[in-house]
Amino acid sequence: MDKDSVLYQLMDLRVNTIMNSIVGADEDYQEILRRSDEYSGRLEAMGLPKEAMQLIDRYVSEQNALGARYGALAYLLGFSDCIELFRSRIDTHACAEAILNT
Protein backbone atom coordinates (compact mmCIF):
# COMPACT_ATOMS: atom_id res chain seq x y z
CA MET A 1 0.00 0.00 0.00
CA ASP A 2 1.24 3.49 -0.88
CA LYS A 3 2.61 5.26 2.19
CA ASP A 4 1.51 8.61 0.74
CA SER A 5 -2.10 7.45 0.48
CA VAL A 6 -4.88 9.12 2.42
CA LEU A 7 -5.33 5.91 4.42
CA TYR A 8 -1.71 5.98 5.61
CA GLN A 9 -1.95 9.68 6.44
CA LEU A 10 -5.13 9.08 8.44
CA MET A 11 -3.51 6.18 10.28
CA ASP A 12 -0.49 8.34 11.09
CA LEU A 13 -2.71 11.10 12.46
CA ARG A 14 -4.84 8.74 14.55
CA VAL A 15 -1.97 6.62 15.87
CA ASN A 16 0.46 9.43 16.62
CA THR A 17 -1.98 11.82 18.25
CA ILE A 18 -5.17 10.26 19.51
CA MET A 19 -3.68 6.86 20.31
CA ASN A 20 -1.26 8.39 22.81
CA SER A 21 -4.12 9.65 24.95
CA ILE A 22 -5.94 6.33 24.67
CA VAL A 23 -2.98 4.24 25.87
CA GLY A 24 -2.34 6.74 28.64
CA ALA A 25 -5.79 6.01 30.03
CA ASP A 26 -5.90 2.26 29.32
CA GLU A 27 -5.35 0.24 32.50
CA ASP A 28 -4.23 -2.92 30.68
CA TYR A 29 -1.67 -1.00 28.65
CA GLN A 30 -0.38 0.74 31.76
CA GLU A 31 -0.05 -2.61 33.58
CA ILE A 32 1.95 -4.09 30.70
CA LEU A 33 4.15 -0.98 30.71
CA ARG A 34 4.70 -1.31 34.47
CA ARG A 35 5.72 -4.98 34.14
CA SER A 36 7.99 -4.14 31.22
CA ASP A 37 9.73 -1.47 33.30
CA GLU A 38 10.13 -3.98 36.13
CA TYR A 39 11.77 -6.53 33.82
CA SER A 40 14.01 -3.84 32.38
CA GLY A 41 15.22 -2.94 35.86
CA ARG A 42 15.85 -6.57 36.73
CA LEU A 43 17.77 -7.07 33.49
CA GLU A 44 19.97 -4.05 34.17
CA ALA A 45 20.59 -5.27 37.73
CA MET A 46 22.07 -8.48 36.34
CA GLY A 47 25.14 -6.56 35.25
CA LEU A 48 25.48 -8.34 31.92
CA PRO A 49 28.32 -7.36 29.60
CA LYS A 50 27.64 -4.43 27.28
CA GLU A 51 27.65 -6.68 24.22
CA ALA A 52 24.96 -8.94 25.72
CA MET A 53 22.83 -5.93 26.68
CA GLN A 54 23.11 -4.52 23.15
CA LEU A 55 22.06 -7.85 21.66
CA ILE A 56 19.06 -8.06 24.00
CA ASP A 57 18.16 -4.45 23.18
CA ARG A 58 18.31 -5.10 19.44
CA TYR A 59 16.22 -8.24 19.79
CA VAL A 60 13.56 -6.50 21.88
CA SER A 61 13.55 -3.54 19.48
CA GLU A 62 12.94 -5.81 16.50
CA GLN A 63 10.17 -7.64 18.34
CA ASN A 64 8.58 -4.26 19.13
CA ALA A 65 8.90 -3.25 15.48
CA LEU A 66 7.17 -6.48 14.43
CA GLY A 67 4.31 -5.86 16.84
CA ALA A 68 3.97 -2.25 15.74
CA ARG A 69 3.98 -3.19 12.06
CA TYR A 70 1.44 -5.95 12.67
CA GLY A 71 -0.80 -3.47 14.47
CA ALA A 72 -0.47 -0.92 11.66
CA LEU A 73 -1.32 -3.52 9.04
CA ALA A 74 -4.30 -4.72 11.10
CA TYR A 75 -5.51 -1.12 11.36
CA LEU A 76 -5.17 -0.64 7.60
CA LEU A 77 -6.94 -3.92 6.92
CA GLY A 78 -9.81 -3.03 9.23
CA PHE A 79 -10.19 0.39 7.71
CA SER A 80 -10.02 -1.05 4.20
CA ASP A 81 -12.72 -3.54 5.18
CA CYS A 82 -14.91 -0.65 6.34
CA ILE A 83 -14.39 1.12 3.02
CA GLU A 84 -15.30 -2.05 1.10
CA LEU A 85 -18.43 -2.54 3.21
CA PHE A 86 -19.41 1.05 2.60
CA ARG A 87 -18.81 0.70 -1.14
CA SER A 88 -20.74 -2.56 -1.37
CA ARG A 89 -23.62 -1.00 0.54
CA ILE A 90 -23.66 1.95 -1.85
CA ASP A 91 -23.43 -0.34 -4.89
CA THR A 92 -26.23 -2.58 -3.60
CA HIS A 93 -28.39 0.42 -2.83
CA ALA A 94 -27.69 1.98 -6.25
CA CYS A 95 -28.50 -1.31 -8.02
CA ALA A 96 -31.75 -1.69 -6.11
CA GLU A 97 -32.78 1.86 -7.01
CA ALA A 98 -31.89 1.30 -10.66
CA ILE A 99 -34.00 -1.86 -10.78
CA LEU A 100 -36.94 -0.22 -9.04
CA ASN A 101 -36.80 2.82 -11.30
CA THR A 102 -36.72 0.78 -14.51
LINZITA-V514591 format. One line per field, one symbol per residue. ss: DSSP state (@ for helix, = for strand, . for the rest). psi: psi as a letter, one per 20 degrees, with the letter a starting at -180 (. if undefined). burial: + if it has 9 or more other ideal C-beta (glycine too) atoms within 8 Angstrom, else -. Layout:
ss->???
psi->???
burial->???
This chain:
ss->.....@@@@@@@@@@@@@@@@@@@@.@@@@@@@@@@@@@@@@@@@....@@@@@@@@@@@@@@@@@@@@@@@@@@@@@@@@@@@@@@@@@@@@@@@@@@@..
psi->qpijrhgggggggggifhhghghhioggghgggghghghgghghiikqqggghgggggghghgghggggggghgggggghggggggghggggggggggghj.
burial->------+++++-+++---+---+------+------------+---------+--+---------------+--++--++----------------------
